[in-house]
Amino acid sequence: MSQERSPSEYLEIIHRGIAAVAGLSHRPKRVVIVGAGVAGLVAGYELLRAGHDPLILEARNRVGGRIFTLREPFTEGLYGEAGAMRIPRAHTLTMAYIDRFALPTTDFIMESSQTYVHIGGVKHRITEVRSNPDVLGFETSATEKGKLAGDAWAEAIRPLVDLVEREGQVGWEQIYATHDEYSVREFLELQGWSEGLIEMFGLLNNQEALMNSSFLELFREEAGNYYTNMCQIVGGMDRFAHAFLPALDDRIRYGARMIALDQTPEHAIVHYQTMAGRFQVAADYAIMTVPFPALRYIETLKPFSRAKQRAIRQLHYDAAAKIFFQCRRRFWETDEGIDGGGTVTDMPIRNLYYTDWGKETGRGVLLASYTWSEDAQRWGSLSPRDRIEQALENVAVIHPQITAEFEVGASYMWHDDEFAGGAFALFEPGQQTLLHNAIIEPEGRFHFAGEHASLYHAWIQGAIESGLRAAVAVHQAP
């Protein structure tokens, strides 16, 4: 069984190295790592520090995986974060690497008092909604009048948060045992919420498309204060991935697409293809960091266990879509006093973020739409040009200035990315109990890492934790 370690142990490894914390290896090992996303970079970096010989195969021509800073088609100095765009300061492993590489950060502002709620064709400032939630017209019960869904949610989960704060990991285990079977919607129905309050929660808290996902996924983020104190990397999130390159660049083989896996009693073997032909590499061990939707298409010459095969088939990945607008001026700040945060709406764009990406240029990049699940899949069914036109229509309802200030647009659909097959793993009810152990369990000489191989789904922290776990396991292997 893969050994789970505490966050403090992983922190110690980041600070001091695997060899100092886990002891010396039997001998240096040749390790092939598939994927140069964060999990692969972390595993390669720490194995190299511990005296091993890692080789990273990357199908793309870049590192970072689902950290993907779009520099094109924007003008010089502007960019959009197609993938990860914010880091909770509570994620100590991520922050430890930021400190290690001396990467400058700035606050990612989640809330601003001047942003809007646009629902049912009516626009209100968020401050007005907070002081009188009833202006939104949701059909809530008599006891729910005057109450924000977010406040009701905080009340509903308070006993569980208290349990975690009181009992720590023991409390988590109790919650996993009693709540894994529930979706978010089922949990809210158990609390006796009206359909109106559930709808308000879905729209205002950006959860409507995720109501059928596991309750534990949302609860973990809330109990861990993921959204309360966030930062971003100055100049773009891709600088996080690039920070590993001075150590690893000559050990990465770009344009190398895995096509099959095999193993013998002595070796893990990865078959891969480049434009120049087919090749294979044999190593003492292999670490697979590719998302399961992509792994599903890889031929496994010595089949994985039935439990692993089931996990690869069944693990749910969520869709995500982002649409970006380059604007000639930052009209939301100058005209409307909005400094960061986001606007929510029931129009197809759903969530609009006022970013400071490239702010020093005087221009701005609006994250005109950030959607998940079915909302994202609907954007994916449109052509890239139609996405921009439809999003412009929606944004113009909230900000009429966009028509004059818009310069160029871009979009990215993670569910259409052949190397990802989705934006992030997201358990359905019951999947944590059914699948998690099988996801992280090694298969002979193959180990598994990536945000899906952690309980920090969708976060850089999960990729780091899983990369460290796999690296330690390989280091300690005979």
C-alpha positions as CSV (number, residue, x, y, z in Angstrom):
1,M,0.0,0.0,0.0
2,S,1.3,3.5,-0.8
3,Q,2.4,5.2,2.4
4,E,0.5,8.4,3.2
5,R,2.5,11.0,5.1
6,S,1.5,14.0,7.0
7,P,1.8,17.5,5.4
8,S,4.6,18.3,7.9
9,E,6.6,15.3,6.7
10,Y,6.2,16.4,3.1
11,L,7.2,19.9,4.1
12,E,10.3,18.5,5.7
13,I,11.2,16.7,2.4
14,I,10.8,20.0,0.4
15,H,13.1,21.8,2.9
16,R,15.7,19.1,3.4
17,G,15.3,16.5,0.6
18,I,14.1,12.9,0.5
19,A,17.5,11.4,1.6
20,A,17.7,13.5,4.7
21,V,14.2,12.7,5.8
22,A,13.6,9.1,4.5
23,G,17.2,7.8,4.7
24,L,19.6,6.9,2.0
25,S,18.5,4.8,-1.0
26,H,19.8,1.3,-1.6
27,R,21.4,2.6,-4.8
28,P,20.7,5.3,-7.4
29,K,17.7,4.3,-9.6
30,R,16.8,5.0,-13.2
31,V,13.3,6.4,-13.1
32,V,11.1,7.3,-16.1
33,I,8.4,9.9,-15.3
34,V,5.5,10.4,-17.8
35,G,4.2,13.9,-17.8
36,A,6.0,17.2,-17.0
37,G,3.1,18.7,-15.1
38,V,3.6,19.7,-11.5
39,A,3.5,16.2,-10.2
40,G,6.1,15.0,-12.7
41,L,8.3,18.0,-12.1
42,V,8.2,17.6,-8.3
43,A,8.9,13.9,-8.5
44,G,11.8,14.4,-10.9
45,Y,13.3,17.3,-8.9
46,E,13.2,15.5,-5.6
47,L,14.5,12.2,-7.0
48,L,17.4,14.1,-8.7
49,R,18.2,15.9,-5.4
50,A,18.3,12.4,-3.7
51,G,20.9,11.1,-6.2
52,H,18.6,9.2,-8.6
53,D,18.5,9.4,-12.5
54,P,15.1,10.7,-13.6
55,L,13.9,11.0,-17.3
56,I,10.7,12.9,-17.9
57,L,8.7,12.2,-21.1
58,E,6.4,15.0,-22.1
59,A,4.0,14.8,-25.0
60,R,3.7,18.6,-25.4
61,N,6.3,21.2,-26.1
62,R,6.0,22.8,-22.7
63,V,6.0,22.0,-19.0
64,G,3.3,22.7,-16.4
65,G,0.4,20.5,-17.5
66,R,-2.7,22.2,-16.3
67,I,-0.7,25.3,-15.3
68,F,-1.0,27.0,-18.7
69,T,-0.4,30.7,-19.0
70,L,-1.7,31.9,-22.4
71,R,0.6,34.6,-23.8
72,E,-1.1,34.5,-27.2
73,P,-3.1,36.2,-28.7
74,F,-2.6,39.0,-26.2
75,T,-0.4,42.0,-26.6
76,E,3.0,42.2,-24.9
77,G,2.7,42.1,-21.1
78,L,-0.8,40.7,-21.0
79,Y,-1.8,37.0,-20.4
80,G,-4.6,34.8,-19.4
81,E,-4.5,31.8,-17.0
82,A,-6.1,29.0,-18.9
83,G,-5.4,26.6,-16.0
84,A,-4.5,27.2,-12.4
85,M,-4.8,30.9,-11.5
86,R,-4.8,31.1,-7.7
87,I,-3.1,29.5,-4.7
88,P,-4.5,29.2,-1.2
89,R,-1.9,30.3,1.3
90,A,-3.2,27.4,3.4
91,H,-1.6,25.1,0.9
92,T,1.7,24.8,2.7
93,L,3.4,22.5,0.2
94,T,2.8,24.9,-2.7
95,M,3.9,27.9,-0.7
96,A,7.1,26.0,0.3
97,Y,8.2,25.6,-3.3
98,I,7.2,29.3,-4.0
99,D,9.5,30.2,-1.1
100,R,12.2,27.8,-2.3
101,F,12.4,29.3,-5.7
102,A,11.9,32.9,-4.4
103,L,8.9,33.5,-6.7
104,P,7.2,36.8,-6.0
105,T,3.4,36.6,-5.3
106,T,0.6,39.1,-5.0
107,D,-3.0,38.7,-3.5
108,F,-5.6,37.1,-5.7
109,I,-8.7,39.1,-4.7
110,M,-11.7,36.9,-4.4
111,E,-14.2,39.6,-3.4
112,S,-14.8,43.3,-4.0
113,S,-17.7,45.2,-2.6
114,Q,-18.6,46.8,-6.0
115,T,-19.0,43.6,-8.1
116,Y,-22.4,42.6,-9.4
117,V,-25.0,39.9,-9.1
118,H,-27.0,39.7,-12.3
119,I,-29.9,37.2,-12.1
120,G,-33.3,37.1,-13.8
121,G,-32.4,40.1,-16.0
122,V,-31.8,42.4,-13.0
123,K,-28.4,43.7,-11.9
124,H,-27.5,44.5,-8.3
125,R,-24.3,45.4,-6.6
126,I,-23.1,42.6,-4.3
127,T,-23.4,45.0,-1.2
128,E,-27.1,45.5,-1.9
129,V,-27.6,41.7,-2.2
130,R,-25.8,41.1,1.1
131,S,-27.9,43.6,3.0
132,N,-31.2,42.3,1.5
133,P,-30.9,38.9,-0.2
134,D,-34.7,39.0,-0.9
135,V,-34.1,41.5,-3.8
136,L,-33.0,38.5,-5.9
137,G,-36.5,37.1,-5.9
138,F,-35.7,33.5,-5.0
139,E,-38.6,31.5,-3.7
140,T,-37.3,30.7,-0.2
141,S,-39.3,29.6,2.8
142,A,-40.5,31.9,5.5
143,T,-37.7,30.9,7.8
144,E,-35.1,31.5,5.1
145,K,-36.2,35.1,4.2
146,G,-33.4,37.7,4.6
147,K,-30.8,35.0,4.6
148,L,-27.9,34.5,2.2
149,A,-27.4,30.9,1.0
150,G,-23.6,31.2,1.8
151,D,-24.4,32.0,5.4
152,A,-26.9,29.1,5.6
153,W,-24.2,26.9,4.1
154,A,-21.6,28.0,6.8
155,E,-24.2,27.1,9.5
156,A,-25.0,23.7,8.0
157,I,-21.3,22.6,7.8
158,R,-20.3,24.2,11.2
159,P,-20.7,21.0,13.2
160,L,-18.5,19.1,10.7
161,V,-15.9,21.8,10.7
162,D,-15.9,21.8,14.5
163,L,-15.4,18.0,14.4
164,V,-12.3,18.4,12.2
165,E,-10.9,21.2,14.3
166,R,-11.4,19.1,17.5
167,E,-10.4,15.6,16.3
168,G,-8.1,16.2,13.3
169,Q,-7.6,13.2,11.1
170,V,-9.9,11.1,13.3
171,G,-12.7,13.6,12.6
172,W,-12.0,13.5,8.9
173,E,-12.3,9.7,8.9
174,Q,-15.7,9.9,10.7
175,I,-16.9,12.4,8.1
176,Y,-15.7,10.2,5.2
177,A,-17.5,7.3,6.7
178,T,-20.8,9.1,7.2
179,H,-20.9,11.6,4.3
180,D,-19.2,10.0,1.2
181,E,-22.6,8.8,-0.1
182,Y,-24.0,12.3,-0.4
183,S,-24.0,14.7,-3.3
184,V,-24.0,18.5,-2.5
185,R,-27.7,18.6,-3.4
186,E,-28.5,15.7,-1.2
187,F,-26.7,17.2,1.7
188,L,-28.6,20.5,1.3
189,E,-31.9,18.6,1.0
190,L,-31.1,16.8,4.3
191,Q,-30.7,20.2,5.9
192,G,-34.3,21.0,4.9
193,W,-33.4,23.8,2.4
194,S,-36.0,25.0,0.1
195,E,-35.5,24.8,-3.7
196,G,-35.1,28.6,-3.8
197,L,-32.3,28.6,-1.3
198,I,-30.6,25.7,-3.1
199,E,-30.9,27.7,-6.3
200,M,-29.4,30.8,-4.6
201,F,-26.5,28.8,-3.3
202,G,-25.9,27.3,-6.8
203,L,-25.8,30.7,-8.5
204,L,-24.2,32.9,-5.9
205,N,-21.6,30.4,-4.8
206,N,-20.7,29.1,-8.2
207,Q,-21.9,25.6,-7.4
208,E,-25.0,25.0,-9.6
209,A,-23.1,22.9,-12.2
210,L,-21.5,20.8,-9.4
211,M,-24.6,19.9,-7.3
212,N,-24.4,16.2,-8.2
213,S,-20.7,15.9,-7.3
214,S,-19.6,14.5,-3.9
215,F,-20.4,16.6,-0.9
216,L,-16.9,15.8,0.4
217,E,-15.2,17.6,-2.5
218,L,-16.9,21.0,-1.6
219,F,-16.6,20.4,2.2
220,R,-12.9,19.7,2.0
221,E,-12.3,23.1,0.3
222,E,-14.5,24.9,2.9
223,A,-13.0,23.2,5.9
224,G,-9.5,24.0,4.7
225,N,-10.2,27.7,4.1
226,Y,-9.0,27.3,0.5
227,Y,-10.8,30.5,-0.7
228,T,-10.2,32.9,2.1
229,N,-6.5,33.9,1.7
230,M,-5.3,33.4,-1.9
231,C,-2.3,34.6,-3.9
232,Q,-1.0,34.4,-7.5
233,I,2.5,34.4,-8.9
234,V,3.6,37.8,-10.3
235,G,4.0,37.6,-14.1
236,G,2.1,34.4,-14.6
237,M,1.5,31.0,-13.0
238,D,3.8,29.3,-15.6
239,R,6.7,30.7,-13.7
240,F,6.0,28.1,-11.0
241,A,6.6,25.3,-13.5
242,H,9.5,27.1,-15.1
243,A,11.3,27.3,-11.7
244,F,12.0,23.6,-11.9
245,L,13.8,23.8,-15.3
246,P,17.3,24.9,-14.3
247,A,17.6,21.5,-12.5
248,L,15.5,19.4,-14.9
249,D,15.5,20.8,-18.4
250,D,18.2,18.4,-19.8
251,R,16.2,15.5,-18.4
252,I,12.9,16.3,-20.2
253,R,12.2,14.8,-23.5
254,Y,9.5,17.0,-25.2
255,G,7.2,15.8,-28.0
256,A,7.4,12.2,-26.6
257,R,3.9,10.7,-26.5
258,M,3.4,7.5,-24.4
259,I,1.7,4.8,-26.4
260,A,2.2,1.6,-24.4
261,L,3.4,0.3,-21.0
262,D,5.1,-3.0,-20.0
263,Q,7.1,-4.4,-17.1
264,T,9.4,-7.2,-16.3
265,P,10.5,-8.4,-12.8
266,E,13.4,-5.9,-13.2
267,H,12.1,-3.0,-15.3
268,A,9.3,-0.7,-16.0
269,I,9.1,-0.1,-19.8
270,V,7.5,2.9,-21.5
271,H,6.9,2.9,-25.2
272,Y,6.6,6.3,-26.7
273,Q,6.4,8.0,-30.1
274,T,7.9,11.2,-31.5
275,M,7.7,12.7,-35.0
276,A,10.9,10.8,-35.7
277,G,9.5,7.3,-34.8
278,R,8.8,4.9,-32.0
279,F,11.1,4.3,-29.1
280,Q,11.1,2.7,-25.7
281,V,12.8,3.4,-22.4
282,A,13.4,0.8,-19.6
283,A,13.9,2.0,-16.0
284,D,14.0,0.6,-12.5
285,Y,10.7,2.3,-11.8
286,A,8.1,4.5,-13.6
287,I,5.9,7.3,-12.3
288,M,2.7,7.9,-14.3
289,T,1.4,11.5,-13.8
290,V,-1.0,11.6,-16.8
291,P,-4.7,12.1,-16.0
292,F,-6.8,8.9,-16.1
293,P,-8.8,10.0,-19.2
294,A,-5.5,10.0,-21.2
295,L,-4.2,6.8,-19.5
296,R,-7.4,5.1,-20.6
297,Y,-6.1,4.9,-24.2
298,I,-2.7,3.6,-23.4
299,E,-2.0,-0.1,-24.1
300,T,-0.9,-1.9,-21.0
301,L,0.9,-5.1,-22.2
302,K,0.8,-6.6,-18.7
303,P,-2.6,-5.5,-17.5
304,F,-3.0,-3.5,-14.3
305,S,-5.1,-5.0,-11.4
306,R,-8.9,-5.0,-11.8
307,A,-9.2,-2.4,-9.1
308,K,-6.8,0.0,-11.0
309,Q,-8.6,-0.7,-14.3
310,R,-11.9,0.2,-12.6
311,A,-10.5,3.4,-11.2
312,I,-9.1,4.5,-14.6
313,R,-12.5,3.8,-16.2
314,Q,-14.8,5.2,-13.5
315,L,-13.0,8.2,-11.9
316,H,-15.0,11.3,-12.8
317,Y,-13.2,14.3,-14.4
318,D,-15.0,17.6,-14.6
319,A,-15.1,19.9,-17.6
320,A,-13.9,23.6,-17.3
321,A,-14.0,26.4,-19.8
322,K,-12.4,29.9,-19.7
323,I,-13.0,32.8,-22.1
324,F,-10.7,35.9,-22.0
325,F,-11.1,39.4,-23.3
326,Q,-8.2,41.8,-23.8
327,C,-9.6,45.3,-23.1
328,R,-8.1,48.7,-24.2
329,R,-8.6,50.1,-20.8
330,R,-9.5,48.8,-17.3
331,F,-13.0,50.3,-17.4
332,W,-14.3,48.2,-14.5
333,E,-11.8,50.1,-12.2
334,T,-12.1,53.6,-13.6
335,D,-15.8,53.6,-14.4
336,E,-17.3,51.4,-11.7
337,G,-14.8,51.2,-8.8
338,I,-14.3,47.4,-9.1
339,D,-10.9,46.2,-7.8
340,G,-10.7,42.5,-8.3
341,G,-13.3,39.9,-7.3
342,G,-16.0,38.5,-9.5
343,T,-19.5,39.0,-10.8
344,V,-22.0,36.2,-10.9
345,T,-24.9,35.8,-13.3
346,D,-27.4,33.2,-14.6
347,M,-26.4,34.1,-18.2
348,P,-24.2,31.5,-19.9
349,I,-20.9,33.2,-18.9
350,R,-21.9,32.5,-15.3
351,N,-18.8,33.9,-13.5
352,L,-16.7,36.9,-14.6
353,Y,-13.4,37.8,-12.9
354,Y,-11.7,41.2,-12.8
355,T,-8.0,40.2,-13.0
356,D,-4.9,42.2,-12.6
357,W,-2.9,40.2,-15.2
358,G,-0.6,42.6,-16.9
359,K,-2.1,45.6,-15.1
360,E,1.1,47.6,-15.4
361,T,0.4,47.9,-19.2
362,G,-2.7,50.0,-18.6
363,R,-4.7,47.5,-20.5
364,G,-6.7,44.7,-18.9
365,V,-7.6,41.0,-19.3
366,L,-11.1,40.1,-18.2
367,L,-11.8,36.5,-17.4
368,A,-15.1,37.0,-19.1
369,S,-16.4,33.5,-18.3
370,Y,-15.2,30.7,-16.0
371,T,-17.5,27.7,-16.1
372,W,-17.5,24.0,-15.0
373,S,-19.3,20.8,-15.8
374,E,-22.4,21.1,-18.1
375,D,-22.0,24.9,-18.3
376,A,-18.4,24.4,-19.7
377,Q,-19.5,21.6,-22.1
378,R,-22.0,23.9,-23.7
379,W,-19.3,26.5,-24.4
380,G,-17.2,23.7,-25.8
381,S,-19.9,22.8,-28.3
382,L,-19.5,26.3,-29.9
383,S,-16.8,27.3,-32.3
384,P,-14.0,29.5,-30.9
385,R,-15.4,32.6,-32.7
386,D,-18.9,32.0,-31.5
387,R,-17.7,31.7,-27.9
388,I,-16.2,35.1,-28.1
389,E,-19.3,36.6,-29.7
390,Q,-21.7,35.0,-27.3
391,A,-19.6,36.0,-24.3
392,L,-19.4,39.6,-25.6
393,E,-23.2,39.7,-25.7
394,N,-23.4,38.5,-22.1
395,V,-20.7,40.8,-20.7
396,A,-22.3,43.8,-22.5
397,V,-25.5,43.3,-20.5
398,I,-23.5,43.9,-17.3
399,H,-20.8,46.2,-18.7
400,P,-22.0,48.1,-21.8
401,Q,-18.4,49.6,-22.2
402,I,-17.1,46.2,-23.4
403,T,-18.3,46.8,-26.9
404,A,-16.0,49.8,-27.3
405,E,-13.1,48.5,-25.2
406,F,-12.8,44.9,-26.5
407,E,-9.7,44.2,-28.5
408,V,-9.1,40.5,-28.7
409,G,-10.5,37.3,-27.2
410,A,-9.4,33.7,-26.5
411,S,-10.8,30.6,-24.9
412,Y,-9.7,27.3,-23.6
413,M,-11.7,24.1,-23.0
414,W,-9.9,21.5,-20.8
415,H,-12.3,18.7,-21.7
416,D,-11.2,19.1,-25.3
417,D,-7.5,18.8,-24.4
418,E,-6.3,15.4,-25.6
419,F,-3.6,15.2,-22.9
420,A,-5.9,16.1,-20.1
421,G,-9.4,14.9,-21.0
422,G,-10.9,17.1,-18.3
423,A,-9.9,20.0,-16.0
424,F,-9.6,18.0,-12.8
425,A,-10.7,14.8,-11.0
426,L,-13.9,15.3,-9.1
427,F,-15.4,12.5,-7.1
428,E,-19.0,11.5,-7.5
429,P,-20.8,10.4,-4.4
430,G,-19.2,7.2,-3.0
431,Q,-16.1,7.4,-5.2
432,Q,-13.7,8.3,-2.5
433,T,-14.5,5.1,-0.7
434,L,-14.6,3.0,-3.8
435,L,-11.7,4.4,-5.8
436,H,-9.2,6.5,-3.9
437,N,-7.0,3.6,-2.5
438,A,-6.9,2.0,-6.0
439,I,-6.0,5.3,-7.6
440,I,-2.8,5.7,-5.5
441,E,-1.8,2.1,-5.2
442,P,1.4,1.2,-7.2
443,E,1.2,-1.5,-9.9
444,G,4.4,-3.4,-9.7
445,R,7.1,-1.0,-10.9
446,F,4.6,1.7,-11.8
447,H,3.7,4.4,-9.4
448,F,0.9,7.0,-9.8
449,A,0.9,10.8,-9.2
450,G,-1.1,13.8,-10.2
451,E,-3.9,15.9,-8.6
452,H,-6.2,12.8,-9.1
453,A,-3.9,10.8,-6.9
454,S,-4.5,13.0,-3.9
455,L,-7.5,14.4,-2.0
456,Y,-6.6,17.9,-3.1
457,H,-8.4,17.5,-6.4
458,A,-8.1,20.5,-8.8
459,W,-5.3,22.1,-6.9
460,I,-1.5,22.4,-7.4
461,Q,-1.1,21.1,-3.8
462,G,-2.6,17.8,-4.8
463,A,-0.1,17.4,-7.7
464,I,2.8,18.3,-5.3
465,E,1.7,15.9,-2.5
466,S,1.3,13.0,-4.9
467,G,4.6,13.7,-6.7
468,L,6.4,13.7,-3.3
469,R,4.6,10.5,-2.3
470,A,5.6,8.7,-5.5
471,A,9.2,10.0,-5.3
472,V,9.6,8.8,-1.7
473,A,8.1,5.3,-2.6
474,V,10.6,4.9,-5.5
475,H,13.5,6.2,-3.3
476,Q,12.7,3.6,-0.6
477,A,11.9,0.7,-3.1
478,P,14.4,-2.2,-3.2
